[in-house]
């Protein structure tokens, strides 16, 4: 096949693709807040959420962050985002549940975090709210699932919400507009590499 023939075939293929994509873009005619759920066993659920937070800040959108589990150790994202204007950042957890080993304490911490989250979910000033590791709280039944779903449904129309954590409940997946499933193929920890600054911390 000559270079010219190859170029013609490529151009035709991309023209077909453009027609399909343009038709999809034209069909999407609603503006509304998006509920995004990042779940699965793979790494990157919270990191992807913080990427969206960075994108929103680039558009001067005020953002809120509530971390439900993390809290026993400092993370790079907390140190970085707390410096920025337009960020309302709350680390509300007391560490992983296998560390606390106290269900009542975990429920109390989840309730404090959820109270902070509901304040944000009821406030039109927040363009994006990240509820980091909320899925773990729901999986362990530390908060009533119906209460969480109701608040997500009643949030301001243009507010975007990101919920992260393993084992998202199916009803939350059904409610979400976008769901990303992180699948683990390999993880450095399984090879004996400790959690590293800039990567996990």
C-alpha positions in Angstrom: 0.0 0.0 0.0 1.4 3.4 -1.0 1.8 6.3 1.4 -1.0 8.2 -0.4 -3.3 5.2 -0.3 -2.5 4.7 3.4 -3.2 8.4 4.1 -6.5 8.3 2.2 -7.7 5.2 4.1 -6.7 6.9 7.4 -8.5 10.1 6.5 -11.6 8.2 5.6 -11.5 6.2 8.8 -11.1 9.4 11.0 -13.8 11.2 9.0 -16.2 8.3 9.9 -15.2 8.4 13.5 -15.6 12.2 13.6 -19.2 11.8 12.3 -20.0 9.3 15.0 -18.5 11.4 17.8 -20.1 14.6 16.6 -23.5 12.8 16.6 -22.9 11.7 20.2 -21.8 15.2 21.3 -24.9 16.8 19.7 -27.2 14.2 21.4 -25.8 15.2 24.9 -28.0 18.3 25.5 -28.2 18.5 29.3 -26.1 20.5 31.8 -26.1 19.1 35.3 -23.9 18.0 38.1 -22.3 14.6 37.6 -22.0 11.9 40.3 -18.7 10.0 39.6 -17.9 6.8 41.5 -14.3 5.4 41.5 -14.2 1.9 42.9 -12.5 -1.5 42.5 -9.4 -3.1 44.0 -6.9 -1.2 41.9 -4.8 1.7 42.8 -5.8 5.2 41.7 -9.3 5.8 43.0 -8.5 8.8 45.2 -5.7 10.0 42.9 -8.2 10.2 40.0 -10.6 12.1 42.3 -7.9 14.6 43.2 -7.1 15.0 39.5 -10.7 16.2 39.0 -10.3 18.5 42.0 -7.3 20.1 40.3 -9.2 20.4 37.0 -12.1 22.2 38.8 -9.7 24.6 40.5 -8.3 25.4 37.1 -11.8 26.7 36.2 -12.0 28.6 39.5 -14.6 26.3 40.9 -14.7 26.1 44.7 -14.2 22.6 45.9 -14.8 20.6 49.0 -12.9 17.5 50.2 -13.9 15.1 53.0 -11.7 12.2 53.7 -13.5 9.5 55.6 -10.8 6.9 56.5 -7.5 8.6 56.0 -6.4 10.7 59.0 -3.8 8.7 60.9 -1.0 9.9 58.6 -0.2 12.9 56.5 -0.6 12.7 52.7 0.9 14.8 49.9 -2.6 15.7 48.5 -3.6 17.1 51.8 -0.4 19.2 52.2 -0.8 20.5 48.6 -4.5 21.2 48.3 -4.7 22.9 51.7 -2.4 25.6 50.4 -4.7 26.6 47.6 -7.5 29.1 47.7 -11.0 27.8 47.0 -10.4 24.4 48.7 -12.3 23.4 51.8 -10.4 20.4 53.0 -11.3 18.1 55.9 -9.5 15.0 57.0 -12.1 13.3 59.3 -11.0 9.6 59.6 -9.0 8.0 62.3 -7.2 5.5 60.1 -8.0 2.1 58.7 -10.7 0.1 60.5 -8.3 -2.7 61.1 -6.1 -0.3 63.0 -8.8 1.3 65.2 -10.5 -2.1 65.9 -13.4 -0.2 67.5 -16.7 -0.2 65.6 -18.4 2.5 67.8 -15.4 4.8 67.3 -15.5 4.2 63.6 -19.2 4.9 63.4 -18.7 8.2 65.4 -15.8 9.3 63.0 -18.0 8.4 60.0 -20.9 10.5 61.4 -18.6 13.5 62.0 -17.3 13.2 58.4 -20.8 12.8 57.0 -22.1 15.9 58.9 -19.3 17.8 57.2 -20.1 16.3 53.8 -23.9 17.0 54.1 -23.0 20.7 54.8 -21.1 20.8 51.5 -23.8 18.8 49.6 -26.4 21.3 50.6 -24.3 24.4 49.5 -24.5 25.7 46.0 -21.1 27.4 46.4 -19.3 24.1 46.0 -18.7 23.2 42.3 -17.1 19.8 43.1 -17.2 17.7 46.3 -14.9 14.8 46.8 -16.0 12.2 49.3 -12.9 10.1 49.6 -13.2 6.5 50.8 -17.0 6.9 51.5 -17.5 3.5 49.8 -15.6 1.8 52.5 -17.8 3.5 55.2 -20.9 2.3 53.3 -19.5 -1.2 52.8 -18.9 -1.5 56.5 -22.4 0.0 57.3 -20.9 2.8 59.4 -23.5 5.1 57.9 -27.1 4.5 56.8 -27.0 3.9 53.0 -30.4 5.5 52.4 -29.4 8.7 54.1 -26.3 9.0 51.9 -28.2 8.3 48.7 -30.9 10.8 49.6 -28.3 13.6 50.2 -26.6 12.8 46.9 -30.0 13.0 45.1 -30.9 16.3 46.7 -27.6 18.1 46.2 -27.6 21.3 44.1 -28.4 20.6 40.4 -25.0 21.7 39.1 -22.8 20.3 41.8 -20.4 17.5 40.9 -19.6 14.8 43.4 -16.9 12.2 43.4 -17.1 9.1 45.7 -14.1 6.8 46.0 -13.2 3.6 47.7 -13.4 -0.1 47.2 -16.7 -2.1 47.1 -19.1 0.6 46.1 -22.6 -0.6 46.9 -24.6 -1.5 43.8 -27.3 1.1 44.5 -24.7 3.8 44.5 -23.3 2.5 41.2 -26.9 2.5 39.8 -27.4 6.1 40.9 -24.0 7.4 39.5 -23.7 9.0 36.2 -20.1 7.8 35.6 -18.5 4.7 37.2 -14.8 3.8 36.9 -13.7 0.4 38.1 -10.0 0.2 39.0 -8.7 -3.3 38.4 -5.4 -4.3 40.0 -3.0 -6.3 37.8 0.1 -5.7 40.0 0.9 -3.7 43.1 4.3 -2.8 44.4 3.2 -3.6 48.0 2.7 -7.2 47.0 6.4 -7.3 45.9 7.5 -6.0 49.3 7.8 -2.3 48.5 6.6 0.1 51.2 4.1 2.9 50.6 6.1 5.7 49.0 5.8 9.5 49.3 4.5 10.9 46.1 3.0 7.6 45.1 0.8 6.3 48.0 1.4 9.0 50.6 
